[in-house]
Structures are given as C-alpha cells and as structure tokens.
Amino acid sequence: MAFTMNLYYTGENGAARKFAEEMESSGTADAIRSREGNLAYRYFQPLDDPETVLLIDSWANQEALDAHHASPAMTTIAELRDKYNLHMRAERYISDEEGVPAKDAAFMRE
C-alpha cells in the first residue's frame, strides 16, 4: 500500500527554502529519489507562507520508508534541519488503490 507524507518545514528569514535548496544542490534529494520504493520526493513553497517549505514524499510501502529512515541520508537531513533551525509537522496519506472514483474524475482535467 503506497502512501504519501506531507512534511512542512518552517523557519525564519528564508531558512526553510535554504534547507530545500541545499538538499537539492548537495545531491541528497536525488539520492533519496533513487532509493528503492521512493515514488516522489519534491519540495514546494506555499504562496501564503514564505517561511514554510512543503516536502511531498511518497513511498511504495512502509518497508521502503523504514529503509530510508535507516539510511545515511537521515543523518544529513537532521544536520541540515539543525543548521537551519527548522521545525516540522507531518501529515500521512494512504493512497487509494482503486484510483480516482468516476464521480471525482469528472472534475479532473488531464
């Protein structure tokens, strides 16, 4: 069962964006994207909150996420969170195995 984590990183004076930029420029984000079971790993910035960055992090299953949590990348992430003095909150969503219901698909545009 696939699932998605929405991780909100919040700091001050642009720290959250600097964190995301360093995750990208250091190759850490790409290393995570290449891990077995990673389906998505992308940073976004809410238009109404310039001090927060949203990471959408999707995994094929809990085992893949557990392996990621045991990887050296987690040490790097923790060090960068400390460097930029970020606070976090998380949301977890389980993917609907059946896809978008027909009644909702009517509102989709591809």
GUTORLO-867012 format. One record per residue (C-alpha): x, z, y. Coordinates in nm, 3 decimals, decimal comma. Layout:
N
{{X Z Y}}
...
This chain:
110
{{0,000 0,000 0,000}}
{{0,160 -0,115 0,327}}
{{0,145 0,099 0,636}}
{{0,249 0,095 0,999}}
{{0,400 0,367 1,211}}
{{0,349 0,361 1,586}}
{{0,630 0,567 1,735}}
{{0,614 0,646 2,106}}
{{0,949 0,734 2,266}}
{{0,918 0,893 2,609}}
{{1,192 0,992 2,852}}
{{1,278 0,983 3,220}}
{{1,441 0,730 3,454}}
{{1,413 0,440 3,210}}
{{1,575 0,627 2,920}}
{{1,327 0,504 2,659}}
{{1,391 0,141 2,749}}
{{1,769 0,201 2,746}}
{{1,732 0,355 2,399}}
{{1,545 0,048 2,270}}
{{1,796 -0,186 2,431}}
{{2,085 -0,001 2,265}}
{{1,904 -0,007 1,929}}
{{1,886 -0,385 1,967}}
{{2,233 -0,452 2,112}}
{{2,409 -0,227 1,858}}
{{2,255 -0,416 1,565}}
{{2,081 -0,103 1,438}}
{{1,734 -0,254 1,477}}
{{1,840 -0,571 1,293}}
{{1,990 -0,361 1,012}}
{{1,657 -0,180 0,974}}
{{1,466 -0,510 0,978}}
{{1,683 -0,632 0,690}}
{{1,607 -0,330 0,470}}
{{1,406 -0,398 0,159}}
{{1,040 -0,320 0,225}}
{{1,056 -0,347 0,604}}
{{0,772 -0,567 0,729}}
{{0,814 -0,521 1,105}}
{{1,032 -0,331 1,350}}
{{0,959 -0,421 1,714}}
{{0,973 -0,243 2,047}}
{{0,709 -0,280 2,319}}
{{0,656 -0,119 2,658}}
{{0,306 -0,015 2,770}}
{{0,213 -0,172 3,103}}
{{0,068 0,156 3,226}}
{{0,366 0,379 3,128}}
{{0,717 0,257 3,219}}
{{0,873 0,576 3,076}}
{{0,748 0,510 2,721}}
{{0,853 0,257 2,461}}
{{0,638 0,189 2,155}}
{{0,802 0,104 1,825}}
{{0,578 -0,068 1,572}}
{{0,744 -0,002 1,237}}
{{0,575 -0,140 0,921}}
{{0,676 -0,078 0,560}}
{{0,561 -0,218 0,227}}
{{0,530 0,130 0,076}}
{{0,633 0,494 0,110}}
{{0,939 0,444 -0,112}}
{{1,080 0,185 0,129}}
{{1,030 0,422 0,422}}
{{1,187 0,710 0,227}}
{{1,493 0,491 0,158}}
{{1,513 0,410 0,530}}
{{1,492 0,780 0,617}}
{{1,786 0,845 0,381}}
{{1,995 0,563 0,533}}
{{2,280 0,597 0,787}}
{{2,055 0,428 1,045}}
{{1,861 0,752 1,079}}
{{2,176 0,932 1,198}}
{{2,227 0,662 1,460}}
{{1,865 0,686 1,571}}
{{1,886 1,066 1,602}}
{{2,208 1,041 1,803}}
{{2,054 0,788 2,041}}
{{1,736 0,995 2,081}}
{{1,958 1,289 2,181}}
{{2,173 1,072 2,408}}
{{1,865 0,957 2,600}}
{{1,681 1,292 2,570}}
{{1,367 1,133 2,427}}
{{1,051 1,296 2,300}}
{{0,835 1,133 2,035}}
{{0,489 1,119 1,895}}
{{0,376 0,922 1,593}}
{{0,064 0,759 1,453}}
{{0,036 0,626 1,098}}
{{-0,198 0,346 0,991}}
{{-0,265 0,225 0,637}}
{{-0,312 -0,150 0,602}}
{{-0,646 -0,281 0,485}}
{{-0,567 -0,455 0,157}}
{{-0,873 -0,676 0,193}}
{{-0,770 -0,820 0,530}}
{{-0,994 -0,868 0,830}}
{{-1,365 -0,845 0,742}}
{{-1,566 -1,158 0,819}}
{{-1,771 -0,976 1,082}}
{{-1,448 -0,889 1,270}}
{{-1,284 -1,229 1,208}}
{{-1,548 -1,386 1,431}}
{{-1,371 -1,221 1,728}}
{{-1,023 -1,341 1,630}}
{{-0,856 -1,648 1,773}}
{{-0,555 -1,790 1,592}}
